[in-house]
Amino acid sequence: MTRTTLEDVERSLDRATDLETTEAVSVLRTAREDLQALGNDPDVDEERRQALEERLDQRIREVENRDAYDGGLGAAMNPEDDDAP
């Protein structure tokens, strides 16, 4: 089994940008678990790991909020759509 690296986690973060919400959240949560596991590795730059963990948490929130917004609330708040007078 190959060991996950910080670079692997960064690639997952980048890849999740182009995925649908459910898949993106799944990829990001898996990457976060991998990142937490790296917290026990003395060879990992802890400052970089923590910064990446913060980015992952933020990205998960963004994706989940994007899904909530796209779920209808955004359409109701955007008068430029089909229902505009």
LUMGUTOR-766646 format. One record per residue (C-alpha): y, x, z; residue number from 1. Coordinates in steps of 0.05 Angstrom, whole numbers, plus 5000, padded with zeros to 4 digits. Layout:
<pts>
<pt><c2>Y</c2><c1>X</c1><c3>Z</c3><resi>NUM</resi></pt>
...
</pts>
This chain:
<pts>
<pt><c2>5000</c2><c1>5000</c1><c3>5000</c3><resi>1</resi></pt>
<pt><c2>5068</c2><c1>5028</c1><c3>4981</c3><resi>2</resi></pt>
<pt><c2>5123</c2><c1>5030</c1><c3>5031</c3><resi>3</resi></pt>
<pt><c2>5185</c2><c1>4988</c1><c3>5020</c3><resi>4</resi></pt>
<pt><c2>5250</c2><c1>5028</c1><c3>5015</c3><resi>5</resi></pt>
<pt><c2>5323</c2><c1>5010</c1><c3>5023</c3><resi>6</resi></pt>
<pt><c2>5328</c2><c1>5015</c1><c3>4947</c3><resi>7</resi></pt>
<pt><c2>5273</c2><c1>4963</c1><c3>4939</c3><resi>8</resi></pt>
<pt><c2>5311</c2><c1>4916</c1><c3>4985</c3><resi>9</resi></pt>
<pt><c2>5375</c2><c1>4927</c1><c3>4945</c3><resi>10</resi></pt>
<pt><c2>5338</c2><c1>4911</c1><c3>4880</c3><resi>11</resi></pt>
<pt><c2>5313</c2><c1>4846</c1><c3>4911</c3><resi>12</resi></pt>
<pt><c2>5384</c2><c1>4829</c1><c3>4932</c3><resi>13</resi></pt>
<pt><c2>5409</c2><c1>4841</c1><c3>4860</c3><resi>14</resi></pt>
<pt><c2>5350</c2><c1>4804</c1><c3>4829</c3><resi>15</resi></pt>
<pt><c2>5361</c2><c1>4742</c1><c3>4872</c3><resi>16</resi></pt>
<pt><c2>5429</c2><c1>4731</c1><c3>4839</c3><resi>17</resi></pt>
<pt><c2>5395</c2><c1>4705</c1><c3>4776</c3><resi>18</resi></pt>
<pt><c2>5343</c2><c1>4661</c1><c3>4809</c3><resi>19</resi></pt>
<pt><c2>5341</c2><c1>4587</c1><c3>4826</c3><resi>20</resi></pt>
<pt><c2>5360</c2><c1>4571</c1><c3>4897</c3><resi>21</resi></pt>
<pt><c2>5290</c2><c1>4562</c1><c3>4927</c3><resi>22</resi></pt>
<pt><c2>5263</c2><c1>4625</c1><c3>4895</c3><resi>23</resi></pt>
<pt><c2>5326</c2><c1>4665</c1><c3>4911</c3><resi>24</resi></pt>
<pt><c2>5323</c2><c1>4646</c1><c3>4985</c3><resi>25</resi></pt>
<pt><c2>5249</c2><c1>4664</c1><c3>4986</c3><resi>26</resi></pt>
<pt><c2>5262</c2><c1>4733</c1><c3>4955</c3><resi>27</resi></pt>
<pt><c2>5320</c2><c1>4746</c1><c3>5002</c3><resi>28</resi></pt>
<pt><c2>5282</c2><c1>4726</c1><c3>5064</c3><resi>29</resi></pt>
<pt><c2>5223</c2><c1>4770</c1><c3>5044</c3><resi>30</resi></pt>
<pt><c2>5272</c2><c1>4827</c1><c3>5032</c3><resi>31</resi></pt>
<pt><c2>5302</c2><c1>4815</c1><c3>5100</c3><resi>32</resi></pt>
<pt><c2>5233</c2><c1>4818</c1><c3>5133</c3><resi>33</resi></pt>
<pt><c2>5220</c2><c1>4884</c1><c3>5096</c3><resi>34</resi></pt>
<pt><c2>5287</c2><c1>4910</c1><c3>5120</c3><resi>35</resi></pt>
<pt><c2>5273</c2><c1>4891</c1><c3>5192</c3><resi>36</resi></pt>
<pt><c2>5206</c2><c1>4928</c1><c3>5188</c3><resi>37</resi></pt>
<pt><c2>5244</c2><c1>4990</c1><c3>5165</c3><resi>38</resi></pt>
<pt><c2>5283</c2><c1>4988</c1><c3>5230</c3><resi>39</resi></pt>
<pt><c2>5224</c2><c1>5022</c1><c3>5263</c3><resi>40</resi></pt>
<pt><c2>5223</c2><c1>5079</c1><c3>5213</c3><resi>41</resi></pt>
<pt><c2>5259</c2><c1>5141</c1><c3>5240</c3><resi>42</resi></pt>
<pt><c2>5269</c2><c1>5166</c1><c3>5168</c3><resi>43</resi></pt>
<pt><c2>5312</c2><c1>5106</c1><c3>5148</c3><resi>44</resi></pt>
<pt><c2>5388</c2><c1>5110</c1><c3>5152</c3><resi>45</resi></pt>
<pt><c2>5400</c2><c1>5058</c1><c3>5207</c3><resi>46</resi></pt>
<pt><c2>5474</c2><c1>5047</c1><c3>5189</c3><resi>47</resi></pt>
<pt><c2>5456</c2><c1>5034</c1><c3>5116</c3><resi>48</resi></pt>
<pt><c2>5398</c2><c1>4989</c1><c3>5137</c3><resi>49</resi></pt>
<pt><c2>5443</c2><c1>4947</c1><c3>5182</c3><resi>50</resi></pt>
<pt><c2>5497</c2><c1>4941</c1><c3>5128</c3><resi>51</resi></pt>
<pt><c2>5443</c2><c1>4918</c1><c3>5079</c3><resi>52</resi></pt>
<pt><c2>5417</c2><c1>4868</c1><c3>5129</c3><resi>53</resi></pt>
<pt><c2>5487</c2><c1>4839</c1><c3>5136</c3><resi>54</resi></pt>
<pt><c2>5492</c2><c1>4833</c1><c3>5061</c3><resi>55</resi></pt>
<pt><c2>5425</c2><c1>4798</c1><c3>5057</c3><resi>56</resi></pt>
<pt><c2>5444</c2><c1>4748</c1><c3>5112</c3><resi>57</resi></pt>
<pt><c2>5510</c2><c1>4734</c1><c3>5076</c3><resi>58</resi></pt>
<pt><c2>5475</c2><c1>4725</c1><c3>5010</c3><resi>59</resi></pt>
<pt><c2>5424</c2><c1>4677</c1><c3>5040</c3><resi>60</resi></pt>
<pt><c2>5481</c2><c1>4635</c1><c3>5068</c3><resi>61</resi></pt>
<pt><c2>5517</c2><c1>4636</c1><c3>5000</c3><resi>62</resi></pt>
<pt><c2>5455</c2><c1>4613</c1><c3>4963</c3><resi>63</resi></pt>
<pt><c2>5440</c2><c1>4558</c1><c3>5013</c3><resi>64</resi></pt>
<pt><c2>5513</c2><c1>4535</c1><c3>5011</c3><resi>65</resi></pt>
<pt><c2>5514</c2><c1>4537</c1><c3>4936</c3><resi>66</resi></pt>
<pt><c2>5453</c2><c1>4491</c1><c3>4935</c3><resi>67</resi></pt>
<pt><c2>5487</c2><c1>4442</c1><c3>4984</c3><resi>68</resi></pt>
<pt><c2>5550</c2><c1>4443</c1><c3>4942</c3><resi>69</resi></pt>
<pt><c2>5513</c2><c1>4432</c1><c3>4877</c3><resi>70</resi></pt>
<pt><c2>5473</c2><c1>4376</c1><c3>4908</c3><resi>71</resi></pt>
<pt><c2>5527</c2><c1>4325</c1><c3>4896</c3><resi>72</resi></pt>
<pt><c2>5584</c2><c1>4341</c1><c3>4943</c3><resi>73</resi></pt>
<pt><c2>5616</c2><c1>4385</c1><c3>4890</c3><resi>74</resi></pt>
<pt><c2>5613</c2><c1>4330</c1><c3>4838</c3><resi>75</resi></pt>
<pt><c2>5645</c2><c1>4280</c1><c3>4885</c3><resi>76</resi></pt>
<pt><c2>5701</c2><c1>4329</c1><c3>4900</c3><resi>77</resi></pt>
<pt><c2>5714</c2><c1>4349</c1><c3>4827</c3><resi>78</resi></pt>
<pt><c2>5755</c2><c1>4296</c1><c3>4791</c3><resi>79</resi></pt>
<pt><c2>5753</c2><c1>4334</c1><c3>4726</c3><resi>80</resi></pt>
<pt><c2>5681</c2><c1>4313</c1><c3>4714</c3><resi>81</resi></pt>
<pt><c2>5658</c2><c1>4252</c1><c3>4675</c3><resi>82</resi></pt>
<pt><c2>5688</c2><c1>4200</c1><c3>4722</c3><resi>83</resi></pt>
<pt><c2>5759</c2><c1>4225</c1><c3>4716</c3><resi>84</resi></pt>
<pt><c2>5809</c2><c1>4170</c1><c3>4696</c3><resi>85</resi></pt>
</pts>
